[in-house]
Amino acid sequence: MDALEAIRTRRSIRKFTGEPVPREDLETIVDAGRLAATGSNRQPWDFIVVQEKTTIEQFLAAGPWMKTAAAVIAVVLDPASRWWVEDGSAAIENMLIACNALGYGATWVEGDALPREEAFKQLLGVPGEKRLLALVPVGVPDEHPAREKRPLEQVIHWERY
């Protein structure tokens, strides 16, 4: 699948078959995150790939549907970088697109994870000065949502709003 097709067809997936995802594919997905744009090339990220089911079960408070994910990628950032949120967001989007290109489903879990950030950091051994920006559950999709996006004509403006 080419990059534009992966972008066009990417959807947030919250239902997985429970089948495993090979380590090589998980490495490819994380590598896509590592290659994201980053302010001043600071690369303030680390990625924790969790496949252990007992650990994944600890994330269910942020989304019970994660139970059938093959893996959850925790995206850890150094807030000493001025653009840590933007850099982490770019890395997550790259990983979501890579998942789709490889035939996997994924979604970005931030809002329900942030209130539990300290507990999740402790679970994963994340140093206190780092931030856990989001969790990215990954797996073989068991759904194919078809939500429509607003047409280009409704969102594009030339020269001025």
N, C-alpha and C positions, 0 to 999 in steps of 0.2 A: 504494500500500500504506500503510495507516495505521501509526502508531508501534507499537502493541501487536502487530500482525501481523508487523511487521519484527523485533520482539524475539523473538516466538515461533518464527519460522522461520529465524532467523540460525544458521548453522553455520560452523565453520572450514573454509575451502576451500583445498585445496593442489594442485588440478589446474585449470589454466586452458587455454582454447582458444588463447591467443596473440593473439587479436583485440585491437585497440587500444581504449582507453577515451578518449572525447573529453575534451579539456582542461576544458570547462565542467563535466563530471561530476566530474572530479578536484578542481576548485575547490569544488564543492558538498560533496564528501566532507570536504575539509580544513576548510571553513567549519563543518561539523557538529562537528569537533574543536575548533575555535576557540571555539565557543559552549558548551562543556562547563562544568560547575560547577568552581569554582576557589577554594581557600582565600583569604580576604581579597581576592578578585578580583585576585590577583597575576598571573594569566595568564602563567606562566613558560615558555611553550612557543614553539617554532618548528617548522615542518614543511618538510621538503625532499622535493619530489616528483621522483623519479628515473624517467625513461622511457628513457634511453639504455641500450641493451642491453649495451654494453661495461661500463657501471658496474654494472648489475644482475648481470652475471656475477661481479663481485667479491663479491657477497653470497652466492653459492652455497655457500660453506663453512658458512653458517648454515642452509642448506636448499636442496639441489639442485633441488627442485621449483619454486623461484622463477623458474627460467629462462623459463617461459612466462607469467609475470605481465606485464601490460601496463605496470604501474608499481609502484614500491615507495615508500612514504611513510616517511621516517625521522622519528621523533618525538624532538625535541631539547628538553631541559629545562634550566632554570637551577636548580642545587641550592642556591642561596642562598635559595630559597623554602622555607619549612618543610615545605610539603606537596607538593613537586615530584613525588613518586612517585604520590600519590593524584590530583593534578591531571592528570598525564600519562595515568594509567590511565583516568580519566573521559573524556579526549579521545579515546583509542583506542577505547573502547567506543562512543562516539558515532559515530566513523568507521565502525566495523564495522556498526553498525545502519544508517547511511546507505548503505553499500555494498549491503547486502541490499535496502533499500527501492528503490534504483535498479536492481536486477537484477544486481548484480555480486557476486563472491565476494571474500573477504579472510580473513586470519587474522593473529594477533598473534604475532610472532617476537621473543621476549625471551631465553629461556634459552640458545638456541644463538647468539644475537647478542652477549650480554654478554661472553663471553670474547674476542671480537674487536672490542670497542667502540673501542679506541684506533685500530686499523687502519681501521675504518669511519669514525671521526671524521676521520682524516687524509684518506681518500679523498674525503669530502664537504666538507672545509674547515671543519669545526665547531671553534669556538674551544675552547682547552684547558680553560677553566673550566666549560664546558657538559657535559651528560651526554647520551648517546644511549640513551634508555630502551628503544626497540623499533623494529623494522621492521614495516611493514604492507604486504605484497604485495597488490595489487588486480588483478582481471581478470575477464573473462567466465568464469563457472564451467564446468568440464567434468566436474563431479561434483555430486551432491546427497546428501550423507551424511544418514542418518536416525537418528542416535544419539538414544536416548531420554533424557530428563531425569528425575530422580527426581520422583515425584508430589508435588504440593503438600502433601498430607496427611502425607508423611514429613518435611517440612522446616519446616512452620509450627508455631509454638508461641504460645500466648496467655497473656499475663501472666507466665509463668515457663517455664523450659525443661521 
